[in-house]
Amino acid sequence: MRTYDALAAGYDGLMADGNYRRRAAFLARRLRKSPIPVGTVLDLACGTGTVACLLAQRGYEVLATDGSEEMLTQAAAKVAALEKNRPLLLLQSMPRLQLAQPVDAVVSTLDSLNYLTRDRDLRETFRRVRRWLKPGGLFLFDVNTPYKLRRMDGQVYMDETEDSFCVWRTFFSPKKQICTYQVDLFRLRPEGTWDRRFEEHRERAWEEETLRAYLREAGFANLRLTGDLSEEPPGLNEDRWQFQAN
């Protein structure tokens, strides 16, 4: 089963703590300070499209890509509900990013880049983002920190909504620097029975030095690192880093 085949339909309900509006506002503040005027924005690995739609509502022309058909199906419903300025959705994996023309800015939220577990895929993604950014354009993304992913080893998490119940079991491999999420998802059927699905997700714990090196290799010269939704440097026990590059 591909990642998010089962979770896509219930993702938004299970991610109620995603702070989408705060994230969109944070991104918009950064975009307003961009070295170049920002009209077009790419939402890389957009998931169910919430951030893409929030940015579109702020007046940006948004392209949104994701490698999951199921997640884009959820995003399409949100896009259709907008009265105007609807984002354009594209089915693309991050390392195969291909646009018709460059954009003014690229954003990626909620640890999408952690899902790139191979060095070559991360390096190629950074290279392609740089290729499709206009000169001076901002690349804004967040990642789960190594501190967070290592801390999750051996943990069990549960999320519940009225029609779904999700159990996450997490394991961390120090050798591979990979956190594996084993996900059991139970969804309530209309007739009252429950359907059970299983997925396995894997996230790489990328070190700050590696991210900086690969960004510079791709051609990004100006790098900035802050805490989650913050303008301050990250603390030692930060769960999420915010990167800015141009």
C-alpha positions in Angstrom: 0.0 0.0 0.0 1.3 3.5 -0.8 1.7 6.1 1.9 -1.6 7.9 2.7 -3.8 5.5 0.7 -5.8 4.9 3.8 -5.1 8.0 5.8 -6.0 10.6 3.2 -9.7 10.7 3.9 -9.3 11.1 7.6 -6.1 13.1 7.6 -7.6 16.5 8.3 -9.5 15.3 11.3 -6.5 13.5 12.7 -4.3 16.6 12.1 -6.4 19.0 14.1 -3.3 20.3 15.8 -1.6 21.2 12.6 -2.2 25.0 13.2 -2.9 25.5 9.5 -4.1 29.1 9.8 -1.1 30.0 11.9 1.3 28.3 9.5 -0.3 30.1 6.5 0.0 33.5 8.4 3.6 32.7 9.3 4.4 32.0 5.6 2.6 35.1 4.4 4.7 37.2 6.8 7.8 35.7 5.4 6.7 36.1 1.8 5.9 39.8 2.3 9.6 40.3 3.2 10.8 38.4 0.2 13.7 40.0 -1.8 11.4 39.9 -4.9 7.6 40.6 -5.1 5.7 37.4 -4.6 2.7 36.6 -6.8 3.1 32.9 -7.6 3.7 30.3 -4.9 4.4 26.6 -5.2 3.1 24.4 -2.3 5.5 21.4 -2.5 4.0 18.2 -1.1 0.7 20.0 -0.4 -1.1 17.0 1.2 -4.9 17.7 1.4 -4.3 21.3 0.2 -5.3 23.3 3.3 -2.2 25.6 3.3 -2.5 26.0 -0.5 -6.1 27.2 -0.2 -5.3 29.5 2.7 -2.5 31.1 0.7 -4.8 31.4 -2.3 -7.4 33.2 -0.1 -4.6 35.7 0.7 -4.3 36.5 -3.0 -1.4 34.4 -4.1 -1.5 32.4 -7.3 -0.8 28.9 -6.0 0.5 25.7 -7.6 0.3 22.7 -5.4 2.0 19.4 -6.0 1.8 16.0 -4.2 2.9 12.5 -4.9 -0.3 10.9 -3.5 -3.5 10.7 -5.7 -5.6 10.2 -2.6 -4.3 13.3 -0.8 -4.9 15.4 -4.0 -8.4 14.0 -4.2 -9.1 15.5 -0.8 -7.3 18.7 -1.9 -9.5 18.9 -5.0 -12.7 19.1 -2.9 -11.3 22.1 -1.0 -10.1 23.8 -4.2 -13.6 23.4 -5.8 -15.2 25.0 -2.7 -13.2 28.3 -3.3 -15.2 30.9 -5.2 -12.1 32.3 -7.0 -8.3 32.1 -7.3 -8.3 28.3 -7.1 -4.9 26.6 -6.7 -3.7 24.4 -9.6 -3.1 20.8 -8.4 -0.4 18.6 -9.9 0.4 15.0 -9.2 4.2 15.0 -8.8 6.8 13.6 -6.4 9.2 16.0 -4.9 12.4 14.7 -6.6 10.6 14.9 -10.0 9.3 18.4 -9.7 8.6 19.9 -13.2 6.8 23.2 -13.7 5.8 25.1 -16.9 7.5 28.3 -15.6 9.4 29.5 -12.5 7.5 30.7 -9.4 8.3 33.5 -7.0 8.4 31.3 -3.9 8.2 27.7 -2.8 6.8 26.5 0.5 6.6 23.1 2.1 5.0 22.4 5.5 4.4 19.8 8.2 7.6 17.8 7.7 7.0 16.7 4.1 10.8 16.8 3.4 11.4 14.2 6.2 9.6 11.7 4.0 12.6 11.9 1.6 14.7 9.3 3.3 17.5 9.0 0.7 20.3 11.6 0.3 19.9 11.6 -3.5 16.2 12.3 -3.3 16.7 15.3 -1.0 19.5 16.7 -3.0 17.5 16.3 -6.2 14.5 18.0 -4.6 16.6 21.0 -3.5 18.1 21.2 -7.0 14.7 21.2 -8.7 13.3 23.7 -6.2 16.2 26.0 -7.1 15.7 25.4 -10.8 12.0 26.5 -10.6 12.5 29.5 -8.3 13.0 32.9 -9.8 16.3 34.6 -8.9 15.9 35.9 -5.3 12.8 33.8 -4.6 12.3 32.3 -1.2 12.2 28.6 -0.3 10.4 28.1 3.0 10.1 24.7 4.6 9.9 22.9 7.9 11.2 19.6 9.1 10.8 17.4 12.2 14.1 17.6 14.1 16.4 14.7 15.0 15.6 15.4 18.6 11.9 14.8 18.0 12.2 11.7 15.9 14.7 10.0 18.2 12.4 10.8 21.2 9.6 9.0 19.5 11.3 5.6 19.6 9.0 3.0 21.1 6.1 5.3 21.6 2.4 4.7 20.9 0.1 7.5 19.9 -3.7 7.5 19.5 -6.0 9.9 17.6 -9.7 9.7 17.6 -12.6 11.5 15.8 -16.3 10.6 15.6 -15.8 8.2 12.7 -12.2 7.2 13.0 -9.6 5.8 15.4 -5.9 5.8 14.7 -3.0 4.1 16.5 0.6 5.1 15.7 3.5 2.9 16.8 6.9 4.5 16.3 10.4 3.0 16.1 13.7 4.8 15.5 16.7 3.2 13.9 19.9 5.0 15.0 21.9 3.4 12.2 19.7 4.6 9.4 18.4 7.7 11.2 14.9 6.6 10.2 11.7 6.9 12.3 9.1 4.3 11.2 5.4 5.0 11.9 3.2 1.9 11.9 -0.4 3.1 11.5 -3.6 1.2 12.2 -6.6 3.2 11.1 -10.2 2.2 11.9 -13.0 4.0 10.1 -16.7 3.7 10.8 -18.7 2.4 7.8 -22.3 3.7 7.1 -23.8 0.4 8.3 -22.1 0.7 11.7 -19.2 -1.7 11.2 -15.5 -0.7 11.3 -13.0 -1.0 8.5 -9.3 -1.5 9.5 -6.4 -0.4 7.3 -2.7 -0.4 7.9 0.1 1.9 6.6 3.8 2.3 7.3 5.4 5.7 7.1 9.1 6.5 7.3 10.8 9.8 8.1 14.5 10.6 8.0 16.1 12.6 10.8 18.0 15.2 8.8 20.8 16.9 10.7 21.1 20.7 10.4 24.5 20.5 8.8 23.3 18.1 6.1 20.4 20.3 5.2 22.6 23.4 5.0 25.2 21.6 2.9 22.6 20.3 0.4 20.9 23.7 0.1 24.2 25.3 -0.7 25.0 22.6 -3.1 21.8 23.3 -4.9 22.7 27.0 -5.2 21.0 28.6 -2.2 23.3 31.2 -0.6 21.3 32.9 2.1 20.1 30.4 4.8 18.1 31.1 7.9 17.0 28.7 10.6 14.4 29.4 13.3 12.1 27.5 15.7 8.6 26.4 14.8 6.4 29.4 13.7 9.0 31.6 15.2 11.5 34.4 14.3 13.9 33.3 17.0 16.7 30.7 16.7 15.6 27.2 17.6 16.1 25.8 21.1 18.1 22.7 21.9 14.9 20.6 22.3 13.0 22.0 19.3 10.5 19.6 17.7 10.4 21.4 14.4 12.8 23.6 12.4 11.8 26.4 10.0 14.2 26.9 7.2 14.4 29.9 4.8 16.7 29.9 1.8 17.2 32.0 -1.3 
